[in-house]
Amino acid sequence: MTEKLYEQDAFLSQFEGKVLSCEKGKKGFDLVLDRTAFYPEGGGQPYDTGTLGGVKVLEVHNREGEIVHTCDAPLEPGRNITGIIDWDRRFDLMQQHSGEHIVSGLAHSLWGCENVGFHMGAEVVTIDLSLPLDQDQLARLEAEANRCIYLDLPADISYPSREELEHIPYRSKKELAGQVRIVTFPGADCCACCGTHVRSAGQVGLVKLLTMQKFREGVRIELVCGGRAFRYLSRVLEQNAQVSHLLSAKVFETGAAAARLLAENEALKSRLLSLEKARFAALAGRYAGAGDVVLFEDGLSPDGLRRLCDAVLHACGGRCACFSGEDGAGYKYAVGQAGGDLRGFVKELNQALGGRGGGKPDFVQGGVQASREEIESFFQNEVLSL
């Protein structure tokens, strides 16, 4: 049985050990040691990485009671080696895990929420709580978590007896057998956990709750802690500074400035639609009864093309093909024919002009990688070309 040094001292970043076995595995070489400070993936916490005897540790897992280190090269059994933990990764994971304890414990004590899911991703941590919360409760949860961090009370790890355990109100997601390890953050949480944690609440640094959404009968909360929270807020500040500059607004007034800009944009879009409607009606009048028509109109969106084609189609009495774009960049198209079947035609068009698209038998949309001259040549004398 490998001695679990990470349970004795989560801040141990270097240790000496002996290789007990080394076998070729699916992802590398699987090593078992007599003692290790590498935490194996489990309980929602990812595994540690680092080196053993100079070779890279890629993954660490608990397999049938053995802690298996998957490395990128073999090490000879019986050899004494030095293990070095990737400390930046380890401390980040300890901050995230400890912050999760504080948040989950407070949600439990304040509202009776059970933590029914926990995932520590590369960017954010997610917590699934069993009961719904509103935004006011979320704000209080964040404030209480950071108040606990400011108090900086020492974390406590204990191994109570079965008799002592019966009198400890600890959180746990499942029935536990064998020796139970209790992690306590005073004033916030008391939980059965085998992971690595900081020595005191203050080492979490900061908890920032990012999002909350309904999940099953409760909510899923995304959060970041410590260094991740610092980097996240720094990026948000940098982005807001850019928005502030672009909108000529103070940093705390960017939301209102963006709202004004969106309102102005909606007004311009409404005016543009009115102008397009008038333009399309004029074109429809010009080609009334003209039969087959092909049109080129600058600056139209796919929806604008659809509306132009629809307007002219109902007036011309034939097939209407509308294009918008420019040579070199390609052209979007919309083609319609009342009561017609364009499936064979659009297949031929796409093959000849390097296009893609489709739709209903009587109306299709897509795009081609061809010049205006090539498009007009394709239609030849079948349509009026402008």
N, C-alpha and C positions, 0 to 999 in steps of 0.2 A: 504494500500500500504506500503510495507516494505521500510524503509529508507535505502538507499544504502550507507553505510559508506565507502565502498571501493572506491567509486567515489570521496568522499571528501578527503580521505587520504589513499593512497595505502600502506603506511608504518604502518598503524594501525594493530597490531597483536593480540590485546586483547580488548574486548568490553563487555558491559553489555546490555542485551536485555530481552524481555519478550516473552514467548511462547504464540502465538495466537491460534495455533491448532496443533494437533498431531493425525495422522491417520496411520493405518497399511497399508503399501504399498507392492509392489512386491519384493523389495530388502531390506526392513527394515521398519523403521518408518519415515513417512514424516512429517517434522516439518516446520511451518511457524512462523517467528518472526516479532516483530514490527520494528526491525532494525538489520542489519547484516553487518559484514565486510567480509563475505565469498563471493568470486566471483563465480557466476554461469557460467557453461560452455557456451561459445558463442563467435562468431567472430574469431574462430580458436584457442582460448585460453581455456585450460582445467580448470575445477573447482578446487577450494581450498579444502583442507581437514584439519582436526584438531579435536577439541572437542567442544561440547556444554553441559554445566552443567555436565561435566565429561564423557559423552557418546561420542563415536567416530562418526565423520561426514564422511560418506562414499562417498557421491556424493552431488552435488549442481546443480540444474537446474532451469531455468526460465520456468514456466508452466502457460501459459495464464495470464501473467503479475504478477504472484506470484513467489517469490524466495523460492523454496522448498529444504530443507536440509534433505537428507536421512541419518538416523542415525541407529546405531546397537541396540538401546534400546529406549523405549518411555520416554517422558518428559511430565509432567502434564501441560495442558493449564493454563495460568495465572501465571505460575511460572517465577520468575526472575532468569536468568541464566547468567553465564560468558562464553563467546565464546573465544576460543584460536585458532588462525590460525597456521597451520604448516608453520612456517616462512621460513625454508630452501626451501620448495617446492614453496611457494609464490615468494620468491626473485628470484629463478631460472626461474620461468615462466615470471617474469617481465623483467629479463635480455634478455630472448629469444624474448619476444614480442617487446621490445624496439629495440633490434638489428634488428629484421625483419622490423620495421618501417624505420630505417635508411637505410638499404639495398634497400628496395622497393622504398623509396622516391628518393634515388640517381639514381636508374635505371630509374625512371620516368623522373627526371629532365635532366639526361644525354642523354637518347636515346628515351624517350617517351614510355617506357614500362609500361603497366598496370599490376597490380597484380591481376591475375584472380583466384588465389587459394593459400591458406595458411593453413598449418597443423603443429601443435606443438606436435611432438611425444615424447615418453619417452627418446629417445636418440638424435634425430636430429630434426631440423625444416626444412620444405620444403616450398619453394616459387615458384609458377608458374607464369611466366612472359609471356606476350602476344606476344613478339617479340624475334627472335633468337639473340643470342650473341655469339661471338667467345671467345677463350681463353684469348686474349689480353684484351678484354672488361671485362671479369670476373676478371682478375688480377687488372685492374684499379678500378673496383667496390669494391673489397676487400680493396684496399689501401685507397680509398676515405672514405669508411665506418670507417676504423680505424683512419684516420686523424680526422674525426668528433668526434670520441671518445676522442682522445688526447686533442682536444680543450675544452672538458668538459663544453659545454654551457648548461645552465639550460633548461629543458623541460618545455613547457608551456601548460596548459590545460585551455580552455576557452569555454564559452557557448554563442556564438554570437546570436544576434537577426536575424530574417529572412532577414531583410534589410542588416545587416552587412555581413551575410553569402553570399549574392550575389556578394560581392566584394572580397571574400577570395578564392584563387585558391587551394582548398583542394582536396585530393584524396578520392574517395569513390567508392565501388563496386556496390552500388545500390542507388535508389532514397530514400531519408530519410524523414520520417514524424516526427512531434513533435520537441522537443528541440534537437539540434544537438550538440554533444560534440566534440570539435576539439583538437587534440593532435599535438603539434608542437615540432620538434627537429630542432632548427635553423640551417640553412645551409644544411639540409638533407631532412626533410619531414614535411608536413602539411596534416593531414589525419583525417577524421571522425572516431572515435573509442570509444568504451565503455569499453575497457580493462584496466588493471592495468599496470603502467609503472614506470621506475626509475625516480628519480628527476632531474638527469642531464645525459648527454651522457656518461660521464666518468664512471658512475656506470655500464654500460654495460660491461666494462672491456676489451673485445676483441671480434672481429668478425672473424671467420674463415670459408671461403667458401670451402666446401669439394668436391662436385661433381656438374657437370652440364650435363644434357642430354636433347635431343630433346623431347619436350612434346607438342603435337598438333601443333599449328602454332608457338609456341615459345619455351621456355626452362623451365625445372624444376631444381632448385638449392637446394642442401642440405647444411645446415650451422649449426654451433653451436656458442653459445655466452657465454661470462662470464665464470662461473665456469665449464660449460660443455666444453668449448673450452680449458681451462687449463687442465682438466682431459684428454681430447682427445689427446692433444699434448704431455702430459706426457706419456701416453700409447704408442704413436707412437715413442717417444724418447727411451722408455724402449725396445720396439721391435727392433728398429734400433741398439741399443747398443748390443743386443744379436746377431743380424745378423753381426754386425761389429766384434764381438769376434769370431764367428764361421767361418767367412771368412777371418779373419786376415786382415781386411781393416779398414781404418780410417772412422769415422762416416759419412763424406761427400763423401765417395768413395764406399759405399756399393752397389749402383746401378751398377756401372761399374764392381765391383767384381762379383755381381750376374749374369751379362750378360756374363762374361767370364766363369763362372761355367756352365751356361746353354749351352753355345757353346761347352764346353768340354763334357757335358752330351749328347748332340746331336751326337757328334762324336763317343762316346762310344756306343750309341744306334745303330748307323749305322754299327759299327763294329760288335756288337752283332748280328744284323740281318743277316749280311754276314756269320758269323759263324754258326748261326742257319740254314740258308739256306743250307750251305754245309753239316751240320749234318743231316738235314731232307732228303737231296738228297741221302746221304749214306744209311740211314735207308730204304728209298724207294727202293734202289738198292738191299739191303739185302733181302727184303721181296717181291721182284718181283715174281708174280705168286704164292704166298704162300696161297692165299685164305683168309679166315678169320684171322684177326690179332688183338691182344690186346698188347698195349705198355704202359710202364711206363717210363716217362722222367721227371727228376727233374727240378724245377725252371722255369716252363713255365707260361706265362701269358695266359689268355683265347684266345688272338689273336695268340700267339705262338702255343697253342694246336690246334687251327683251321688250321693253316698252316701246322703243322706236319701231322695231320689227312688227310688233302687234298693231301699232297705229297705222303704218303704211300698208300692212297686209290686208287689213279690212277695207282699204280704199282701192288698191291696185287691181284686185281681181285675179292675181296670179301668184307666182312664187316670189317671196321677198327675202333677199339675203342682205344682212347688214353687218358691216365690219368696222372695228375701231382699234387703232394701234398705230404702229409705225414700222417702216422698213428696218430690219436689223433686230428689232425686239419682238416682231410677230404681231399678229392681229387676233383679237377675240371676234367671234362671230355669233350671230343668231339668224336662223333660217326658218321660215314658216310657209306653209301652203295649206289654205283652208280645205279640209276634206281630202288632202293629199297623203301620200305615203313617201316620206323622204329617206327611208332607211337605206335604200340602195344608193341614192344620191349622196348622202352624207358620208357613206363608206368610201365612195369614189373620191369625194372632195378631200377627205382626210388622207387617203393614200397619195393623191396627187400633190398635196400642199404640205405634207408633214404635219398633219393635224391630229387632234384628239377631241372627241366630243360625242354627244348623243342626246337622247331625250325621247319624246313621244313621236309617233309616226308623222304627225303633222307639224311638229315644232322641235327644233334641235338647237343646242348651244355648245360651243367649244372654242378651240383656238387653233391657229395654224402658224407654222414657222415659214412664212413665204413673204415675198414683196408684194406691193400693190399691183405691180405690173403682172406678176405671175398669177395673182388672184383673178384679175380682169381677163387674162388670157385663158384661164380655165373656163370662165363662163362664156367666152367667145360671143357669139351673136344670140345667145339664148335670153340675155337680159339686157336692159338698158344700163350702160356703164357710165358713171360720172367720176 
